[in-house]
Structures are given as structure tokens and as C-alpha cells.
């Protein structure tokens, strides 16, 4: 297999990707390592970054532009980490696009952070989706590491002052509804 893990781990990966979220494990970032046990998450979790200044970053987007978090002060930011191999990410994409369309004029900025090694994987994944918000590439997982992301998908809501207010792990209808409520409170 392309990622270097055996058939048993591949079956675990397929099973894990069919649910709300999957934990990232092992050294290097390119999927799930054979020794990693999937972590299934169906609710928002608190994280060590909540209440702290959001780690700054600059990424090149799929369309070749730069996006820098520190230049977005005064806006609420939804930072969405995803990968092409993540099936829950596929389910969350339409919701994120809908959220972006509904709230961008009210001060929301959405930034997708793709962690695939190759931008072609991200492009292929996005075929068939309408994604009008910027998608930055993080192939070396530097931004992923600074946000301590352990599961896909994971999103963060960052307030207008640049403080991480919520960490959202996984995707389900309940998570989407909760995220919308949290976002609306931050936009007031």
C-alpha cells in the first residue's frame, strides 16, 4: 500500500474513516500508522489552546495566494483541518461552505487547512464540492502541530481578538448545530 501499512491496518483505517472522526497517529503525517488505534469522536472536546492566543501561520492556498492568520484580526475565523483520506471531512465540506456563504458578510473568515503531502490529492478531493473559501496547504504538518490536531476533521473557532474559543472534533449534525450556535455568539 502507498502509506506503508498492512492489510489489517488498512481495514482499521477504512472502518475509522466511515465514522465521525479518526485519530492521527505514528511518526510522520500521511495517514494512520499501523500501530495507531483509531479514536472515534462524535462531540466537541476541550483542548489546551482554548482561551489562548491562536498560533499564527502563513500558508499558500491552492490558488497560489497567501493567507496569514494575524492579518485577520477583527474577524471571527473558522479554521478547518482536513485531509483527502478523511471520509468525515467529505461530509463536513458542504456544511462549512454553507456556513461561509451565510456568515462571511457578518465578519466570518473560513480557512481550510489541508494536510496532504501533494496538492493534487487536495484538488482531487475537492472536485465535486463548491469551496469558495481559501484552502491553505500544510504538507509538512507545521500548522497541524501548532494546533495540536489529533483527529480529522478538527476545526477551531477563533474570536475577533485572535483567541481560540472552541475546538471542534469530528462531524455530525449535532456538532454542526453546536458549531453554528458558537459561531453566532462570537459574531455578535
C-alpha positions in Angstrom: 0.0 0.0 0.0 1.0 3.6 -0.6 1.2 4.6 3.1 3.2 1.6 4.2 0.8 -0.2 6.5 -0.5 -3.7 6.2 -4.0 -5.1 5.3 -5.1 -5.3 8.9 -4.3 -1.6 9.5 -5.9 -0.7 6.1 -9.2 -2.3 7.3 -9.0 -0.4 10.6 -8.4 2.8 8.5 -11.4 2.1 6.3 -13.6 1.4 9.3 -12.3 4.5 11.1 -12.9 6.8 8.2 -16.6 5.7 8.0 -17.4 7.3 11.3 -17.2 10.9 12.7 -13.5 11.3 13.2 -10.3 9.4 13.2 -7.2 9.9 15.4 -3.9 10.6 13.7 -1.0 8.5 15.0 2.5 7.4 14.3 5.5 9.3 13.1 5.2 11.4 10.0 1.9 12.6 8.8 0.4 10.9 5.8 -2.4 8.8 7.2 -2.8 6.5 10.1 0.2 4.4 11.2 -0.2 0.7 11.7 0.3 1.0 15.5 -2.2 3.8 15.9 -5.6 3.0 17.4 -8.4 5.0 15.8 -10.2 7.4 18.1 -13.8 8.0 17.3 -15.2 11.3 18.3 -18.8 12.5 18.0 -18.8 15.6 20.2 -16.9 18.8 20.7 -13.9 18.4 23.0 -12.0 21.0 25.0 -8.4 21.4 24.2 -5.3 23.1 25.7 -5.5 26.0 23.2 -8.9 27.2 24.2 -8.6 30.6 25.8 -5.1 31.1 24.4 -3.9 33.3 21.5 -4.2 31.3 18.3 -0.9 30.3 16.9 -0.1 32.5 13.9 0.7 31.0 10.5 1.0 31.8 6.8 0.0 29.3 4.2 -0.1 29.2 0.4 -3.6 28.5 -0.9 -4.5 26.1 -3.7 -4.9 29.1 -6.0 -1.4 30.4 -5.1 -2.3 33.2 -2.7 -1.1 33.7 0.8 -3.3 33.5 3.9 -2.0 34.8 7.2 -4.0 34.4 10.4 -2.6 37.5 12.1 -3.9 39.7 9.2 -7.5 38.6 10.1 -7.8 40.3 13.5 -11.3 41.8 13.8 -12.9 38.8 12.1 -14.1 35.5 13.6 -12.1 32.7 12.0 -13.3 29.1 11.4 -10.1 27.1 10.9 -10.9 23.7 9.4 -8.2 21.0 9.3 -8.9 18.2 6.8 -7.3 15.6 4.5 -8.3 13.9 1.3 -8.2 10.4 3.0 -10.7 11.5 5.7 -14.3 10.5 4.9 -15.9 12.6 7.7 -14.2 15.6 6.1 -16.1 14.8 2.9 -19.4 15.0 5.0 -18.3 18.3 6.7 -17.3 20.2 3.5 -20.9 21.2 2.4 -21.7 22.4 5.9 -18.6 24.6 6.0 -19.3 26.1 2.6 -22.9 26.8 3.7 -21.6 28.4 6.9 -19.1 30.5 4.9 -21.8 31.7 2.5 -24.2 32.6 5.3 -21.8 34.4 7.7 -18.9 35.9 5.6 -20.7 39.3 5.3 -21.2 39.3 9.1 -17.4 39.0 9.8 -16.6 35.3 9.4 -13.5 34.1 7.7 -13.1 30.4 6.9 -9.7 28.9 6.2 -9.4 25.3 5.2 -6.1 23.7 6.1 -5.3 20.6 4.0 -2.5 18.4 5.3 -2.0 16.1 2.3 1.6 15.9 1.1 0.5 16.6 -2.5 -1.8 19.5 -3.5 -3.1 17.2 -6.3 -4.7 15.0 -3.6 -6.5 18.0 -2.2 -7.6 19.2 -5.6 -9.0 15.8 -6.5 -10.8 15.6 -3.2 -12.4 19.0 -3.8 -13.7 18.0 -7.2 -17.5 17.9 -6.9 -17.6 20.3 -4.0 -18.2 24.0 -4.1 -15.5 25.5 -1.9 -15.2 29.3 -2.2 -13.2 30.0 1.0 -9.4 29.8 0.9 -7.7 26.4 1.4 -4.1 26.5 2.5 -1.7 23.7 2.1 0.2 22.3 5.2 2.1 19.4 3.7 4.7 19.3 6.5 2.0 19.5 9.2 3.6 22.5 10.9 0.2 24.3 11.4 -1.4 21.0 12.3 1.2 20.5 15.0 1.0 24.0 16.4 -2.8 23.5 16.8 -2.2 20.0 18.4 -4.6 18.4 16.0 -5.0 14.7 16.7 -8.2 13.8 14.8 -9.7 14.6 11.4 -11.7 16.7 10.9 -10.8 19.2 13.6 -11.9 22.9 13.5 -11.2 25.9 15.7 -13.3 29.0 16.2 -11.1 32.0 16.8 -12.6 35.2 18.1 -12.1 38.7 16.7 -9.1 39.3 19.1 -7.3 36.2 17.9 -8.2 33.9 20.9 -9.1 30.3 20.4 -12.6 29.9 21.8 -13.7 26.5 20.6 -12.1 23.3 19.3 -14.5 21.1 17.3 -13.5 17.5 16.7 -15.3 15.2 14.2 -18.5 15.9 12.3 -22.2 15.1 12.8 -25.4 17.0 12.6 -25.3 17.7 16.3 -21.7 19.0 16.0 -22.7 21.2 13.1 -25.6 22.7 15.1 -23.5 23.3 18.1 -20.7 25.0 16.0 -23.3 27.3 14.4 -24.6 28.4 17.8 -21.0 29.0 19.0 -20.2 30.9 15.8 -23.3 33.1 16.1 -22.3 34.0 19.7 -18.8 35.1 18.6 -20.1 37.2 15.7 -22.3 39.3 18.0 
